[in-house]
Amino acid sequence: MQYIELYSERLLFRKFRQSDFPIVYDWLSSLENMKYRSSEPKNEKEAHDYLDWAIKCAEENPCVNFRYAVELKDTSELIGSCELYFTDKDPAGLAWELHRNYWKQGYGTEIGNTLLRLAFDVLKLRRVIADCNTLNIGSYRIMEKIGMRREAHFVKMYQGNSALDHRWCDKYQYAILREEWLNRDI
């Protein structure tokens, strides 16, 4: 399947462009934005590499990683990124990153619901997963709001970055089946 551009009530989901670099670098280089990751914030070269990869994802045919730049419809401001990705061993997975200036405004929930529409209504997938650090309350609350259920708690799954003092971190895994999505209370 080819890359599909998406939209929601307040957001546009589009391909990345080289002109996105300043804001992409701002969130990838921020320890606050990268707090629950295993990797450290990115330097300029790493951020450029990430952006090049994100641009390339949209050009693959078939598309195996629906990677989106997320912007506000009203202002065209880039506020984050998200993806619906596929691997050989797992069901499809969801991921998102919001620039810290846009946290707690409902954008994460809107992104999650849009990705699930792509997964279940367009691609007709059977199951989708997502995961996060157990300390990342905002992330797992979004998963719960979009109808996902917690399926696993992995103890000391990965080593956190300097924001977490390189401690071993726990991870939650959430999932949702297509029939759960179709039968949800709207």
MDAnalysis code that builds the backbone (N, CA, C; Angstrom):
import MDAnalysis as mda
import numpy as np

u = mda.Universe.empty(558, n_residues=186, atom_resindex=np.repeat(np.arange(186), 3), trajectory=True)
u.add_TopologyAttr("name", ["N", "CA", "C"] * 186)
u.add_TopologyAttr("resid", np.arange(1, 187))
u.add_TopologyAttr("resname", ["MET", "GLN", "TYR", "ILE", "GLU", "LEU", "TYR", "SER", "GLU", "ARG", "LEU", "LEU", "PHE", "ARG", "LYS", "PHE", "ARG", "GLN", "SER", "ASP", "PHE", "PRO", "ILE", "VAL", "TYR", "ASP", "TRP", "LEU", "SER", "SER", "LEU", "GLU", "ASN", "MET", "LYS", "TYR", "ARG", "SER", "SER", "GLU", "PRO", "LYS", "ASN", "GLU", "LYS", "GLU", "ALA", "HIS", "ASP", "TYR", "LEU", "ASP", "TRP", "ALA", "ILE", "LYS", "CYS", "ALA", "GLU", "GLU", "ASN", "PRO", "CYS", "VAL", "ASN", "PHE", "ARG", "TYR", "ALA", "VAL", "GLU", "LEU", "LYS", "ASP", "THR", "SER", "GLU", "LEU", "ILE", "GLY", "SER", "CYS", "GLU", "LEU", "TYR", "PHE", "THR", "ASP", "LYS", "ASP", "PRO", "ALA", "GLY", "LEU", "ALA", "TRP", "GLU", "LEU", "HIS", "ARG", "ASN", "TYR", "TRP", "LYS", "GLN", "GLY", "TYR", "GLY", "THR", "GLU", "ILE", "GLY", "ASN", "THR", "LEU", "LEU", "ARG", "LEU", "ALA", "PHE", "ASP", "VAL", "LEU", "LYS", "LEU", "ARG", "ARG", "VAL", "ILE", "ALA", "ASP", "CYS", "ASN", "THR", "LEU", "ASN", "ILE", "GLY", "SER", "TYR", "ARG", "ILE", "MET", "GLU", "LYS", "ILE", "GLY", "MET", "ARG", "ARG", "GLU", "ALA", "HIS", "PHE", "VAL", "LYS", "MET", "TYR", "GLN", "GLY", "ASN", "SER", "ALA", "LEU", "ASP", "HIS", "ARG", "TRP", "CYS", "ASP", "LYS", "TYR", "GLN", "TYR", "ALA", "ILE", "LEU", "ARG", "GLU", "GLU", "TRP", "LEU", "ASN", "ARG", "ASP", "ILE"])
u.atoms.positions = np.array([
    [0.838, -1.183, 0.000],
    [0.000, 0.000, 0.000],
    [0.882, 1.244, 0.000],
    [0.437, 2.268, -0.672],
    [1.169, 3.519, -0.713],
    [0.852, 4.371, 0.516],
    [1.710, 5.323, 0.762],
    [1.548, 6.284, 1.849],
    [0.206, 6.999, 1.725],
    [-0.469, 7.203, 2.844],
    [-1.786, 7.840, 2.872],
    [-1.711, 9.058, 3.777],
    [-2.016, 10.221, 3.266],
    [-2.088, 11.403, 4.124],
    [-3.425, 11.386, 4.850],
    [-3.420, 11.874, 6.089],
    [-4.593, 11.821, 6.957],
    [-4.923, 13.207, 7.484],
    [-6.089, 13.303, 8.079],
    [-6.484, 14.523, 8.772],
    [-7.430, 14.138, 9.900],
    [-7.587, 15.034, 10.843],
    [-8.561, 14.881, 11.917],
    [-9.199, 16.247, 12.138],
    [-9.930, 16.403, 13.189],
    [-10.649, 17.655, 13.429],
    [-9.714, 18.873, 13.430],
    [-8.592, 18.768, 14.137],
    [-7.696, 19.924, 14.276],
    [-6.338, 19.731, 13.624],
    [-6.064, 18.531, 13.105],
    [-4.708, 18.188, 12.683],
    [-4.633, 17.684, 11.246],
    [-3.482, 17.945, 10.627],
    [-3.125, 17.361, 9.341],
    [-1.940, 16.424, 9.553],
    [-1.969, 15.275, 8.925],
    [-0.923, 14.264, 9.015],
    [-0.303, 14.177, 7.627],
    [0.923, 14.626, 7.498],
    [1.531, 14.760, 6.182],
    [2.943, 14.190, 6.187],
    [3.545, 14.185, 5.002],
    [4.934, 13.766, 4.873],
    [5.846, 14.823, 5.490],
    [6.965, 14.363, 6.018],
    [7.972, 15.300, 6.511],
    [8.647, 15.997, 5.338],
    [9.168, 17.201, 5.622],
    [9.925, 17.992, 4.651],
    [11.212, 18.471, 5.317],
    [12.218, 18.769, 4.534],
    [13.468, 19.289, 5.100],
    [13.236, 20.582, 5.878],
    [12.261, 21.369, 5.471],
    [11.971, 22.630, 6.171],
    [11.435, 22.408, 7.587],
    [11.094, 21.161, 7.950],
    [10.627, 20.843, 9.312],
    [11.777, 20.773, 10.314],
    [13.006, 20.840, 9.822],
    [14.152, 20.587, 10.695],
    [14.173, 21.415, 11.985],
    [13.962, 22.728, 11.975],
    [14.093, 23.491, 13.227],
    [13.215, 22.963, 14.369],
    [11.955, 22.662, 14.080],
    [11.070, 22.186, 15.145],
    [11.379, 20.732, 15.506],
    [11.719, 19.915, 14.509],
    [12.091, 18.524, 14.782],
    [13.324, 18.501, 15.686],
    [14.300, 19.301, 15.362],
    [15.512, 19.377, 16.191],
    [15.182, 19.888, 17.589],
    [14.264, 20.836, 17.691],
    [13.888, 21.372, 19.001],
    [13.330, 20.288, 19.908],
    [12.450, 19.410, 19.386],
    [11.916, 18.393, 20.292],
    [12.881, 17.228, 20.481],
    [13.629, 16.860, 19.443],
    [14.554, 15.732, 19.590],
    [15.776, 16.073, 20.447],
    [16.116, 17.344, 20.559],
    [17.282, 17.743, 21.355],
    [16.910, 18.110, 22.784],
    [15.639, 18.069, 23.112],
    [15.145, 18.462, 24.432],
    [15.089, 17.264, 25.384],
    [15.777, 17.363, 26.497],
    [15.729, 16.286, 27.490],
    [14.309, 16.120, 28.030],
    [13.569, 17.216, 28.137],
    [12.181, 17.130, 28.599],
    [11.342, 16.307, 27.624],
    [11.503, 16.547, 26.328],
    [10.751, 15.787, 25.330],
    [11.218, 14.331, 25.241],
    [12.478, 14.079, 25.496],
    [13.057, 12.741, 25.339],
    [13.156, 11.969, 26.668],
    [12.530, 12.479, 27.686],
    [12.696, 11.968, 29.043],
    [12.505, 10.457, 29.187],
    [11.515, 9.891, 28.552],
    [11.184, 8.479, 28.781],
    [11.795, 7.551, 27.743],
    [12.810, 8.007, 27.059],
    [13.481, 7.220, 26.024],
    [14.719, 6.533, 26.592],
    [15.209, 5.580, 25.834],
    [16.478, 4.958, 26.203],
    [17.636, 5.785, 25.653],
    [17.416, 6.449, 24.538],
    [18.488, 7.242, 23.929],
    [18.488, 8.661, 24.487],
    [19.637, 9.261, 24.413],
    [19.798, 10.643, 24.849],
    [19.186, 11.579, 23.805],
    [18.948, 12.829, 24.171],
    [18.516, 13.796, 23.158],
    [19.493, 13.802, 21.983],
    [18.978, 14.140, 20.830],
    [19.754, 14.072, 19.589],
    [20.552, 15.354, 19.350],
    [21.738, 15.179, 18.760],
    [22.493, 16.337, 18.302],
    [21.987, 16.702, 16.904],
    [22.570, 17.741, 16.302],
    [22.085, 18.196, 14.986],
    [22.189, 17.130, 13.916],
    [23.303, 16.434, 13.867],
    [23.477, 15.397, 12.846],
    [22.449, 14.281, 13.031],
    [22.261, 13.834, 14.272],
    [21.288, 12.771, 14.534],
    [19.866, 13.218, 14.182],
    [19.554, 14.475, 14.455],
    [18.233, 14.995, 14.107],
    [18.063, 15.054, 12.582],
    [19.124, 15.453, 11.868],
    [19.065, 15.442, 10.398],
    [18.883, 14.018, 9.886],
    [19.587, 13.052, 10.487],
    [19.445, 11.648, 10.079],
    [18.015, 11.154, 10.305],
    [17.448, 11.516, 11.452],
    [16.063, 11.143, 11.752],
    [15.118, 11.725, 10.700],
    [15.296, 13.010, 10.385],
    [14.419, 13.655, 9.423],
    [14.564, 13.015, 8.045],
    [15.781, 12.706, 7.649],
    [15.996, 12.029, 6.361],
    [15.273, 10.683, 6.338],
    [15.377, 9.936, 7.437],
    [14.695, 8.647, 7.543],
    [13.176, 8.831, 7.462],
    [12.638, 9.825, 8.174],
    [11.193, 10.057, 8.178],
    [10.693, 10.426, 6.779],
    [11.470, 11.205, 6.056],
    [11.102, 11.566, 4.685],
    [11.120, 10.321, 3.797],
    [12.132, 9.503, 3.965],
    [12.283, 8.280, 3.168],
    [11.138, 7.287, 3.422],
    [10.661, 7.216, 4.658],
    [9.565, 6.289, 4.990],
    [8.353, 6.507, 4.087],
    [8.032, 7.756, 3.814],
    [6.853, 8.062, 3.012],
    [7.024, 7.680, 1.548],
    [8.263, 7.490, 1.125],
    [8.529, 7.159, -0.280],
    [8.538, 5.659, -0.546],
    [8.573, 4.835, 0.504],
    [8.611, 3.387, 0.315],
    [7.305, 2.884, -0.286],
    [7.420, 1.912, -1.171],
    [6.233, 1.314, -1.761],
    [6.472, -0.185, -1.897],
    [5.823, -1.023, -1.108],
    [4.750, -0.635, -0.215],
    [5.274, 0.083, 1.026],
    [4.411, 0.886, 1.596],
    [4.754, 1.644, 2.791],
    [4.730, 0.697, 3.996],
    [5.835, 0.581, 4.693],
    [5.906, -0.295, 5.867],
    [6.004, 0.497, 7.166],
    [6.030, 1.797, 7.052],
    [6.089, 2.643, 8.225],
    [5.391, 3.951, 7.883],
    [4.144, 4.056, 8.277],
    [3.384, 5.278, 8.018],
    [3.823, 6.321, 9.047],
    [4.854, 7.083, 8.710],
    [5.460, 8.090, 9.586],
    [4.936, 9.456, 9.171],
    [4.351, 10.178, 10.111],
    [3.691, 11.445, 9.801],
    [4.276, 12.617, 10.581],
    [4.375, 13.737, 9.893],
    [4.539, 15.030, 10.546],
    [3.121, 15.477, 10.889],
    [2.917, 15.945, 12.102],
    [1.580, 16.353, 12.537],
    [1.575, 17.869, 12.711],
    [0.654, 18.521, 12.002],
    [0.586, 19.977, 12.098],
    [-0.836, 20.418, 12.402],
    [-0.941, 21.601, 12.979],
    [-2.247, 22.196, 13.255],
    [-2.864, 22.670, 11.942],
    [-4.136, 22.337, 11.721],
    [-4.819, 22.769, 10.503],
    [-4.863, 24.293, 10.392],
    [-5.187, 24.938, 11.492],
    [-5.410, 26.382, 11.460],
    [-4.162, 27.203, 11.174],
    [-3.016, 26.749, 11.680],
    [-1.802, 27.577, 11.602],
    [-0.666, 26.924, 10.809],
    [-0.795, 25.666, 10.472],
    [0.251, 24.875, 9.802],
    [1.501, 24.711, 10.662],
    [1.369, 24.918, 11.966],
    [2.503, 24.706, 12.877],
    [2.733, 23.215, 13.060],
    [3.978, 22.789, 12.934],
    [4.353, 21.404, 13.207],
    [4.387, 21.213, 14.717],
    [3.630, 20.238, 15.222],
    [3.556, 20.040, 16.670],
    [4.086, 18.685, 17.111],
    [4.369, 17.792, 16.170],
    [4.858, 16.486, 16.563],
    [4.909, 15.526, 15.396],
    [5.027, 14.254, 15.743],
    [5.079, 13.202, 14.737],
    [4.376, 11.970, 15.286],
    [4.060, 11.067, 14.389],
    [3.440, 9.813, 14.813],
    [3.680, 8.775, 13.733],
    [3.394, 7.530, 14.090],
    [3.563, 6.473, 13.097],
    [2.701, 5.264, 13.415],
    [2.358, 4.586, 12.355],
    [1.818, 3.239, 12.398],
    [2.871, 2.405, 11.694],
    [3.508, 1.514, 12.440],
    [4.641, 0.768, 11.884],
    [4.367, -0.732, 11.922],
    [5.102, -1.436, 11.085],
    [4.942, -2.878, 10.958],
    [6.298, -3.553, 11.132],
    [6.297, -4.716, 11.803],
    [7.500, -5.532, 11.918],
    [7.125, -6.961, 11.533],
    [8.132, -7.784, 11.343],
    [7.875, -9.176, 10.974],
    [7.267, -9.985, 12.101],
    [7.642, -9.680, 13.332],
    [7.242, -10.554, 14.439],
    [6.043, -10.064, 15.242],
    [5.735, -8.786, 15.169],
    [4.670, -8.222, 15.996],
    [3.516, -7.738, 15.134],
    [2.368, -7.515, 15.786],
    [1.307, -6.810, 15.059],
    [1.769, -5.367, 14.810],
    [0.955, -4.614, 14.132],
    [1.279, -3.210, 13.892],
    [1.366, -2.467, 15.219],
    [2.178, -1.430, 15.243],
    [2.348, -0.640, 16.452],
    [2.111, 0.834, 16.204],
    [1.704, 1.524, 17.256],
    [1.504, 2.969, 17.227],
    [2.603, 3.646, 18.037],
    [2.974, 4.835, 17.608],
    [3.894, 5.669, 18.384],
    [3.609, 7.123, 18.036],
    [3.884, 8.007, 18.975],
    [3.710, 9.436, 18.720],
    [4.664, 10.222, 19.601],
    [4.962, 11.428, 19.140],
    [5.787, 12.384, 19.886],
    [5.135, 13.744, 19.700],
    [4.911, 14.430, 20.790],
    [4.395, 15.792, 20.724],
    [5.435, 16.746, 21.284],
    [5.610, 17.861, 20.619],
    [6.467, 18.906, 21.158],
    [5.892, 19.322, 22.508],
    [6.739, 19.541, 23.467],
    [6.313, 19.831, 24.849],
    [5.356, 21.022, 24.948],
    [5.392, 21.961, 24.006],
    [4.489, 23.111, 24.053],
    [3.043, 22.738, 23.744],
    [2.812, 21.494, 23.309],
    [1.471, 21.073, 22.909],
    [0.929, 19.930, 23.758],
    [1.575, 19.649, 24.867],
    [1.101, 18.609, 25.775],
    [-0.196, 19.072, 26.459],
    [-0.985, 18.119, 26.882],
    [-2.196, 18.322, 27.682],
    [-3.235, 19.199, 26.995],
    [-3.347, 19.063, 25.667],
    [-4.350, 19.816, 24.910],
    [-5.231, 18.888, 24.073],
    [-5.126, 17.587, 24.315],
    [-5.946, 16.614, 23.603],
    [-5.393, 16.182, 22.256],
    [-4.227, 16.701, 21.867],
    [-3.668, 16.342, 20.566],
    [-3.217, 14.883, 20.518],
    [-2.663, 14.381, 21.605],
    [-2.222, 12.984, 21.633],
    [-3.381, 12.021, 21.418],
    [-4.502, 12.298, 22.048],
    [-5.694, 11.466, 21.873],
    [-6.197, 11.547, 20.436],
    [-6.180, 12.744, 19.868],
    [-6.610, 12.926, 18.477],
    [-5.682, 12.170, 17.523],
    [-4.391, 12.209, 17.794],
    [-3.416, 11.471, 16.979],
    [-3.671, 9.967, 17.090],
    [-3.818, 9.475, 18.316],
    [-4.047, 8.048, 18.524],
    [-5.299, 7.548, 17.822],
    [-6.386, 8.286, 17.943],
    [-7.632, 7.893, 17.276],
    [-7.480, 7.895, 15.752],
    [-6.756, 8.858, 15.223],
    [-6.550, 8.926, 13.775],
    [-5.739, 7.737, 13.289],
    [-4.700, 7.368, 14.034],
    [-3.893, 6.203, 13.646],
    [-4.706, 4.916, 13.730],
    [-5.578, 4.810, 14.716],
    [-6.425, 3.614, 14.809],
    [-7.441, 3.571, 13.664],
    [-7.946, 4.728, 13.240],
    [-8.823, 4.753, 12.051],
    [-8.075, 4.226, 10.833],
    [-6.833, 4.656, 10.669],
    [-6.021, 4.155, 9.565],
    [-5.847, 2.636, 9.681],
    [-5.501, 2.179, 10.869],
    [-5.229, 0.754, 11.082],
    [-6.453, -0.119, 10.833],
    [-7.584, 0.274, 11.395],
    [-8.752, -0.610, 11.370],
    [-9.739, -0.298, 10.250],
    [-9.997, 0.968, 9.978],
    [-11.002, 1.326, 8.968],
    [-10.437, 1.283, 7.548],
    [-9.161, 1.645, 7.397],
    [-8.565, 1.696, 6.064],
    [-7.789, 0.415, 5.753],
    [-6.847, 0.058, 6.635],
    [-5.976, -1.091, 6.381],
    [-6.579, -2.420, 6.830],
    [-7.668, -2.366, 7.593],
    [-8.386, -3.566, 8.061],
    [-7.484, -4.506, 8.858],
    [-6.617, -3.936, 9.696],
    [-5.726, -4.743, 10.528],
    [-6.520, -5.449, 11.624],
    [-5.958, -6.502, 12.153],
    [-6.607, -7.297, 13.203],
    [-6.283, -6.782, 14.603],
    [-5.047, -6.308, 14.807],
    [-4.580, -5.971, 16.156],
    [-3.505, -4.894, 16.061],
    [-3.492, -3.991, 17.040],
    [-2.493, -2.931, 17.110],
    [-2.006, -2.828, 18.550],
    [-0.701, -2.594, 18.693],
    [-0.109, -2.444, 20.025],
    [0.554, -1.075, 20.153],
    [0.853, -0.703, 21.383],
    [1.644, 0.490, 21.694],
    [2.270, 0.253, 23.057],
    [3.383, 0.922, 23.316],
    [4.004, 0.765, 24.630],
    [4.563, 2.087, 25.111],
    [4.870, 2.133, 26.400],
    [5.470, 3.329, 26.985],
    [6.112, 2.978, 28.323],
    [6.972, 3.861, 28.782],
    [7.539, 3.776, 30.120],
    [6.391, 3.873, 31.122],
    [6.441, 3.079, 32.179],
    [5.357, 3.091, 33.168],
    [5.250, 4.429, 33.906],
    [6.296, 5.233, 33.864],
    [6.247, 6.561, 34.487],
    [5.595, 7.601, 33.582],
    [5.397, 7.272, 32.316],
    [4.864, 8.219, 31.334],
    [3.332, 8.196, 31.378],
    [2.795, 8.820, 32.404],
    [1.349, 8.809, 32.652],
    [0.577, 9.384, 31.467],
    [1.055, 10.473, 30.897],
    [0.365, 11.081, 29.756],
    [0.211, 10.119, 28.605],
    [1.252, 9.351, 28.324],
    [1.208, 8.424, 27.197],
    [0.229, 7.279, 27.451],
    [0.292, 6.664, 28.620],
    [-0.627, 5.533, 28.806],
    [-2.066, 5.987, 29.012],
    [-2.263, 7.202, 29.480],
    [-3.650, 7.714, 29.559],
    [-4.237, 7.905, 28.165],
    [-3.405, 8.349, 27.226],
    [-3.871, 8.464, 25.842],
    [-4.280, 7.089, 25.331],
    [-3.456, 6.080, 25.567],
    [-3.776, 4.728, 25.101],
    [-5.107, 4.258, 25.667],
    [-5.341, 4.550, 26.930],
    [-6.608, 4.150, 27.554],
    [-7.782, 4.939, 26.977],
    [-7.589, 6.229, 26.727],
    [-8.662, 7.058, 26.164],
    [-9.069, 6.598, 24.766],
    [-8.138, 6.048, 24.008],
    [-8.472, 5.614, 22.647],
    [-8.924, 4.162, 22.599],
    [-9.155, 3.574, 23.770],
    [-9.755, 2.244, 23.830],
    [-8.782, 1.093, 23.953],
    [-7.502, 1.387, 24.086],
    [-6.530, 0.301, 24.232],
    [-6.555, -0.207, 25.675],
    [-6.186, -1.453, 25.846],
    [-6.132, -2.037, 27.188],
    [-4.704, -2.485, 27.485],
    [-4.341, -2.372, 28.752],
    [-3.004, -2.796, 29.169],
    [-2.940, -4.312, 29.159],
    [-1.955, -4.838, 28.433],
    [-1.784, -6.294, 28.351],
    [-0.553, -6.791, 29.083],
    [0.417, -5.927, 29.287],
    [1.656, -6.410, 29.906],
    [2.349, -5.286, 30.664],
    [3.060, -5.709, 31.689],
    [3.952, -4.836, 32.445],
    [5.311, -5.534, 32.448],
    [6.233, -4.996, 31.645],
    [7.572, -5.562, 31.545],
    [8.475, -4.867, 32.556],
    [9.076, -5.647, 33.437],
    [9.895, -5.110, 34.519],
    [11.350, -4.976, 34.053],
    [11.908, -3.799, 34.325],
    [13.300, -3.494, 33.961],
    [13.589, -3.903, 32.518],
    [12.797, -3.362, 31.619],
    [12.827, -3.728, 30.201],
    [13.933, -3.019, 29.425],
    [14.222, -1.772, 29.784],
    [15.250, -1.022, 29.065],
    [15.909, -0.024, 30.003],
    [17.091, 0.390, 29.627],
    [17.822, 1.350, 30.439],
    [17.484, 2.758, 29.970],
    [17.011, 3.575, 30.897],
    [16.620, 4.944, 30.577],
    [17.813, 5.837, 30.302],
    [17.538, 7.013, 29.772],
    [18.603, 7.968, 29.479],
    [18.969, 8.774, 30.733],
    [19.727, 9.826, 30.556],
    [20.206, 10.604, 31.699],
    [19.077, 11.268, 32.474],
    [17.943, 11.561, 31.845],
    [16.805, 12.142, 32.562],
    [16.286, 11.188, 33.637],
    [16.502, 9.897, 33.424],
    [16.081, 8.868, 34.387],
    [17.297, 8.245, 35.081],
    [18.401, 8.974, 35.084],
    [19.645, 8.525, 35.736],
    [20.105, 7.156, 35.243],
    [19.803, 6.832, 34.014],
    [20.209, 5.570, 33.379],
    [19.724, 4.337, 34.150],
    [18.647, 4.534, 34.927],
    [18.061, 3.396, 35.664],
    [17.354, 2.455, 34.691],
    [17.208, 1.195, 35.110],
    [16.414, 0.243, 34.348],
    [14.954, 0.608, 34.519],
    [14.218, 0.638, 33.422],
    [12.844, 1.132, 33.410],
    [11.853, 0.034, 33.058],
    [10.680, 0.145, 33.640],
    [9.571, -0.736, 33.310],
    [8.815, -0.167, 32.114],
    [8.121, -1.054, 31.421],
    [7.360, -0.647, 30.242],
    [5.985, -1.308, 30.288],
    [4.952, -0.546, 29.918],
    [3.613, -1.091, 29.713],
    [3.412, -1.356, 28.228],
    [2.698, -2.445, 27.942],
    [2.256, -2.672, 26.566],
    [0.736, -2.667, 26.544],
    [0.198, -1.918, 25.614],
    [-1.240, -1.824, 25.401],
    [-1.579, -2.433, 24.047],
    [-2.848, -2.838, 23.887],
    [-3.289, -3.402, 22.602],
    [-4.773, -3.139, 22.419],
    [-5.191, -3.261, 21.171],
    [-6.605, -3.175, 20.832],
    [-6.827, -4.035, 19.593],
    [-7.946, -4.760, 19.591],
    [-8.342, -5.574, 18.447],
    [-9.327, -4.795, 17.582],
    [-9.386, -5.169, 16.318],
    [-10.299, -4.489, 15.398],
    [-11.733, -4.543, 15.914],
    [-12.179, -5.699, 16.425],
    [-13.563, -5.795, 16.904],
    [-13.808, -4.900, 18.120],
    [-12.793, -4.691, 18.932],
    [-12.932, -3.758, 20.059],
    [-13.083, -2.319, 19.538],
    [-12.310, -1.978, 18.521],
    [-12.417, -0.658, 17.906],
    [-13.812, -0.446, 17.302],
    [-14.299, -1.447, 16.581],
    [-15.599, -1.321, 15.923],
    [-16.758, -1.281, 16.922],
    [-16.597, -1.925, 18.079],
    [-17.670, -1.994, 19.083],
    [-17.519, -0.982, 20.202],
    [-16.609, -0.042, 20.069],
    [-16.394, 0.934, 21.136],
    [-17.591, 1.875, 21.286],
    [-17.724, 2.455, 22.454],
    [-18.747, 3.472, 22.677],
    [-18.225, 4.794, 22.130],
    [-18.936, 5.361, 21.214],
    [-18.488, 6.631, 20.604],
    [-19.126, 7.793, 21.299],
])
